[in-house]
Amino acid sequence: MILLRKDIADKSFRKVYLLCGDEDYLVRQYKHELINAVVGSEDSMNLNIHRSESLDWGVVQDEIMSMPFFADHRMVVLEDTRLFMSRKAAKDVDSSDSGAQEDSEDLSAQVASFIPKIPDSTVVLFVEQPDEKKAGGKKGKISVDKRGKLYKAVSKAGLAAEFESQDAQSLSRWVAGRLAGEKIRITSGAMERFLQMTGNDMSHINTETEKLISYAGTGGVIHLKDVEEITSEILEGKVFRMIDMIARQECAGALSLYNDLLQLRESPGMISALIMKQYDRMMLAKDIMDRGGGVPQIMSELKLADWQARQLMGQSRYYTMEQVRGLTEECVRIRQLVQSGRMEEQLAAELIIIKCSSGRSA
């Protein structure tokens, strides 16, 4: 990211770039910044964009080799080509069409051998997202094989930048910076609650931050009640509140919140998975605490923000290590019943909530 920002600021461009990774917001942001820096988004004469898995490589080569029209550079953008996928990943995606797999591998090799021939006056930009994200999912398999010839060719001739999901501390600094630009302050409690409600998807955080800016106005201060009034809470934040109730053995309240989630058409399976994830974290946190560790160690080992570590410690104190381990194993057992078709998803989620609220695995 540092090298990419420097290229954009200096307007000193490499022949080829690859932008990829889980964090879709950053991928899209730097794609637009790079396009604007090289040719400008309005320069249709010197900008060609292809969004397809089936490239007409002959046409693309002609565009790459063409001289820019009354400009220093021309740019060719190739999005979601799947040319960087490993053979195994490509087989998983196109399992029914072996011919398509072979064609893709051949084209990937052709592109790799062509990369060194890109003229200095052309900038080629590849943009690849995780497979399931392209289909509208959340997180998927990365479409880029770093051991592949094409990735190595791009890395040698240009720059490959992978944008991973940001941790809570980085997101907190980013939000605070956005607010500071409008001379808006936010209390620490409000920031904690905001990130708990928004999760780590930067696109969603950006939308909700814009709402905070509009609400507070230049020079304003954002408090906890402001965040809770105007922020749209994601599933994970709601489940986290439910786990607080579960840990305090407030079974009725937890089941009530669970029913609210069902009314919002949230998946019982996803809710169960998030509860299991948190109890797995509790087990790790209990182990750290038993070794004499505290918030700093939990933050470091589990890659959590300060407020996340403190809340996890608070939740884990309601259980012994034996209880947490037993409940985690019980959650796994219940999920296995669902996977084998012997239990429905909704009943499984309710059982997990009830058992964890009681603190007993059997």
C-alpha positions in Angstrom: 0.0 0.0 0.0 2.9 2.4 0.8 4.5 1.8 -2.6 1.1 2.1 -4.4 0.3 5.4 -2.7 3.8 6.7 -3.6 3.3 5.8 -7.2 0.0 7.6 -7.3 1.4 10.7 -5.5 4.5 10.9 -7.7 2.7 9.9 -10.9 5.5 7.5 -11.5 3.7 4.4 -12.8 4.8 0.8 -13.3 3.8 -1.2 -16.4 1.4 -3.5 -14.5 -0.4 -3.6 -11.2 -2.5 -6.3 -9.5 -5.0 -5.4 -6.8 -6.6 -8.2 -4.8 -7.7 -9.4 -1.4 -10.6 -9.7 1.0 -11.1 -6.0 1.7 -13.3 -5.0 -1.2 -13.5 -1.4 -0.2 -9.7 -0.8 -0.4 -9.5 -2.7 -3.7 -12.1 -0.5 -5.2 -10.7 2.7 -3.7 -7.2 2.1 -5.0 -8.5 1.0 -8.4 -10.3 4.3 -8.8 -7.4 6.3 -7.5 -4.9 4.6 -9.8 -7.2 5.1 -12.8 -7.7 8.8 -12.0 -3.9 9.3 -11.5 -2.9 7.6 -14.8 -5.6 8.8 -17.3 -8.5 10.3 -15.4 -11.9 8.6 -15.3 -13.3 10.8 -18.1 -10.6 9.9 -20.7 -12.4 7.3 -22.8 -9.8 7.5 -25.5 -7.0 6.2 -23.3 -8.9 3.9 -21.0 -10.2 0.4 -21.8 -11.9 -1.6 -19.1 -12.8 -5.3 -19.5 -15.0 -7.0 -16.9 -15.2 -10.6 -18.0 -13.8 -14.1 -17.4 -13.7 -14.6 -21.2 -11.2 -12.2 -22.6 -10.6 -11.6 -26.3 -6.8 -11.5 -25.7 -6.1 -10.4 -29.2 -8.2 -7.2 -28.7 -6.6 -6.6 -25.3 -3.1 -7.0 -26.7 -3.8 -4.4 -29.4 -5.1 -2.0 -26.8 -2.0 -2.5 -24.6 0.4 -1.9 -27.6 -1.4 1.2 -28.9 0.1 4.6 -28.3 -1.8 7.0 -26.0 -3.9 9.6 -27.7 -2.5 13.1 -26.8 -1.5 11.9 -23.3 1.5 10.5 -21.4 -0.2 7.1 -20.7 -3.0 4.8 -21.7 -4.5 2.3 -19.4 -6.1 -1.2 -19.7 -8.1 -2.5 -16.8 -8.8 -6.3 -16.6 -11.3 -7.2 -13.8 -12.1 -10.7 -12.4 -10.3 -12.6 -15.2 -9.6 -15.7 -13.0 -6.3 -15.9 -14.8 -4.5 -15.8 -11.4 -6.3 -18.8 -10.0 -4.5 -22.0 -9.1 -5.3 -25.1 -11.1 -7.2 -26.6 -8.1 -9.3 -23.5 -7.5 -10.1 -23.3 -11.2 -11.2 -26.9 -11.2 -13.5 -26.2 -8.2 -15.1 -23.4 -10.1 -15.3 -25.0 -13.5 -15.5 -28.7 -12.5 -18.0 -29.4 -15.3 -15.9 -27.9 -18.1 -12.3 -29.3 -18.4 -11.9 -27.6 -21.7 -12.5 -24.2 -20.1 -9.9 -24.9 -17.4 -7.3 -25.8 -20.1 -8.1 -22.7 -22.1 -7.8 -20.5 -19.0 -4.4 -22.1 -18.1 -3.1 -21.6 -21.6 -4.3 -17.9 -21.6 -2.7 -17.3 -18.2 0.6 -18.6 -19.5 0.3 -16.4 -22.6 -0.4 -13.3 -20.5 2.5 -14.1 -18.2 4.9 -14.3 -21.2 3.5 -11.0 -22.6 3.9 -8.9 -19.4 7.6 -7.9 -20.1 6.5 -6.6 -23.6 4.1 -4.0 -22.2 5.3 -0.6 -23.5 6.3 2.1 -21.0 3.4 4.3 -22.2 0.7 1.7 -21.1 -0.3 0.8 -17.6 -2.1 -2.5 -17.2 -4.3 -3.0 -14.1 -5.6 -6.4 -13.0 -8.3 -6.5 -10.3 -9.2 -9.8 -8.7 -11.6 -10.4 -5.9 -12.3 -13.6 -3.8 -14.5 -16.0 -5.8 -17.5 -16.0 -3.5 -17.4 -12.3 -3.1 -17.9 -11.9 -6.8 -21.1 -14.0 -6.4 -22.4 -11.8 -3.7 -21.0 -13.7 -0.7 -19.0 -12.3 2.2 -15.6 -14.0 2.3 -14.4 -16.5 -0.2 -11.3 -18.2 -1.6 -8.7 -15.9 -2.9 -8.6 -15.9 -6.7 -4.8 -15.3 -6.8 -2.2 -18.0 -6.7 1.0 -16.4 -5.6 3.0 -19.4 -6.8 1.6 -19.0 -10.4 3.6 -17.7 -13.3 1.3 -14.8 -13.9 1.5 -13.5 -10.4 5.3 -13.8 -10.5 5.5 -12.0 -13.8 3.3 -9.1 -12.5 5.4 -8.9 -9.3 8.6 -8.7 -11.3 7.5 -6.1 -13.9 5.2 -4.1 -11.6 3.4 -4.3 -8.3 1.0 -6.8 -6.7 -1.0 -5.4 -3.7 -3.1 -7.6 -1.5 -5.7 -5.8 0.7 -6.6 -7.9 3.7 -9.4 -7.2 6.2 -8.3 -4.6 8.7 -8.0 -5.2 12.4 -10.1 -3.3 14.9 -7.3 -0.9 15.9 -6.7 0.1 12.2 -10.4 0.6 11.7 -10.6 2.7 14.8 -7.8 5.0 13.6 -9.4 5.2 10.1 -12.8 6.2 11.5 -11.2 8.7 13.9 -9.3 10.2 11.0 -12.4 10.6 8.8 -14.2 12.3 11.7 -11.2 14.5 12.5 -11.2 15.8 9.0 -14.6 17.3 9.8 -13.4 18.4 13.2 -15.7 15.9 14.8 -14.8 14.1 18.1 -16.1 10.7 19.2 -15.9 9.4 22.8 -14.0 6.1 23.4 -17.2 4.3 24.4 -19.0 5.5 21.3 -16.1 4.3 19.1 -16.2 0.9 20.7 -19.9 0.5 20.2 -19.7 1.8 16.7 -17.2 -0.8 15.6 -19.1 -3.5 17.5 -22.2 -2.6 15.5 -20.6 -2.2 12.1 -18.1 -5.1 12.1 -15.0 -4.9 9.9 -16.4 -4.5 6.5 -15.0 -1.1 5.4 -17.8 -0.5 2.9 -20.4 -0.7 5.6 -18.2 1.3 8.1 -17.8 4.0 5.4 -21.5 4.3 5.0 -22.2 4.5 8.7 -19.4 7.0 9.2 -21.0 9.3 6.6 -24.2 9.1 8.7 -22.3 10.1 11.8 -20.7 13.0 10.0 -24.1 14.3 8.7 -25.6 13.8 12.2 -22.9 15.5 14.2 -22.0 18.3 11.8 -18.7 20.1 11.7 -17.1 20.5 15.1 -19.6 18.2 16.8 -19.1 15.4 19.4 -20.5 11.9 19.0 -21.6 10.1 22.2 -22.7 6.5 22.8 -26.4 7.3 22.6 -25.8 8.9 19.2 -24.2 5.8 17.8 -26.9 3.6 19.1 -29.6 5.8 17.6 -28.4 6.1 14.0 -26.0 3.2 13.3 -27.3 0.1 11.4 -26.1 -2.9 13.4 -24.7 -5.9 11.5 -25.6 -9.5 12.5 -22.3 -10.1 14.4 -22.9 -7.0 16.6 -26.4 -8.3 17.5 -25.0 -11.8 18.2 -22.3 -10.3 20.4 -25.0 -8.6 22.5 -26.9 -11.9 22.7 -23.7 -13.6 23.9 -23.4 -11.1 26.7 -26.9 -12.1 27.8 -26.0 -15.8 27.4 -22.9 -15.4 29.5 -24.9 -13.7 32.3 -27.3 -16.7 32.1 -30.2 -14.4 30.9 -31.7 -17.1 28.7 -35.1 -15.5 28.2 -33.5 -12.3 27.0 -31.1 -14.1 24.7 -33.9 -16.2 23.1 -35.9 -13.0 22.7 -33.1 -11.3 20.8 -32.6 -14.5 18.8 -36.3 -14.4 17.7 -35.8 -10.7 16.7 -33.0 -11.8 14.5 -35.2 -14.5 12.9 -37.8 -11.8 12.2 -35.1 -10.0 10.3 -34.6 -13.1 8.3 -31.1 -13.8 9.7 -29.9 -17.4 9.2 -30.0 -19.7 12.3 -26.9 -21.4 11.0 -25.0 -18.2 10.8 -26.1 -17.2 14.3 -24.9 -20.6 15.6 -21.6 -20.3 13.8 -20.9 -16.8 15.4 -21.8 -18.1 18.9 -19.4 -21.1 18.4 -16.7 -18.7 17.2 -17.0 -16.6 20.3 -16.9 -19.6 22.7 -13.8 -20.8 20.9 -12.3 -17.4 21.6 -13.4 -17.6 25.2 -11.5 -20.9 25.6 -8.3 -19.3 24.2 -8.8 -16.2 26.4 -9.3 -18.4 29.5 -6.0 -20.2 28.7 -4.2 -16.8 28.5 -5.8 -15.7 31.7 -4.8 -18.9 33.5 -1.2 -18.3 32.4 -1.4 -14.9 34.1 -2.1 -12.9 31.0 -4.5 -10.0 30.6 -5.8 -7.6 28.0 -2.4 -7.0 26.2 -1.8 -10.7 25.8 -5.3 -11.4 24.5 -5.1 -8.5 22.1 -1.7 -9.8 20.8 -2.5 -13.5 20.6 -6.1 -13.2 19.3 -5.5 -10.1 17.2 -8.3 -8.1 18.9 -8.7 -4.5 19.8 -8.5 -3.3 23.4 -12.3 -3.1 23.8 -12.8 -6.5 22.2 -10.3 -8.2 24.5 -11.9 -6.6 27.6 -15.4 -7.7 26.6 -14.1 -11.2 25.9 -12.5 -11.3 29.3 -15.7 -10.2 30.9 -17.7 -12.9 29.1 -15.2 -15.6 29.9 -15.3 -14.8 33.6 -18.8 -16.3 33.9 -17.4 -19.8 33.1 -14.7 -22.1 34.3 -12.3 -23.5 31.7 -14.0 -26.9 31.9 -17.4 -25.3 31.2 -16.2 -23.4 28.2 -14.4 -26.4 26.8 -17.5 -28.6 27.4 -19.8 -26.0 25.8 -17.6 -25.7 22.8 -17.6 -29.4 22.3 -21.4 -29.5 22.8 -21.8 -26.8 20.1 -19.7 -28.9 17.7 -21.8 -32.0 18.5 -25.1 -30.1 17.8 -23.7 -28.8 14.5 -22.8 -32.3 13.5 -26.4 -33.3 14.1 -27.5 -30.6 11.7 -25.0 -31.5 9.1 -26.1 -35.2 9.2 -29.7 -34.1 8.8 -30.8 -35.2 12.2 -31.7 -31.8 13.5 -33.1 -28.6 12.0 -31.0 -25.4 12.0 -33.4 -23.4 14.1 -33.7 -26.0 16.9 -29.9 -26.3 16.9 -29.4 -22.6 17.4 -32.0 -22.6 20.3 -30.3 -25.5 22.0 -26.9 -23.9 21.8 -28.3 -20.7 23.4 -30.1 -22.6 26.1 -27.1 -24.8 27.0 -24.6 -22.0 26.9 -27.0 -19.9 29.1 -27.1 -22.6 31.7 -23.3 -23.0 31.6 -23.7 -26.8 31.3 -22.7 -28.9 28.3 -25.0 -31.8 29.2 
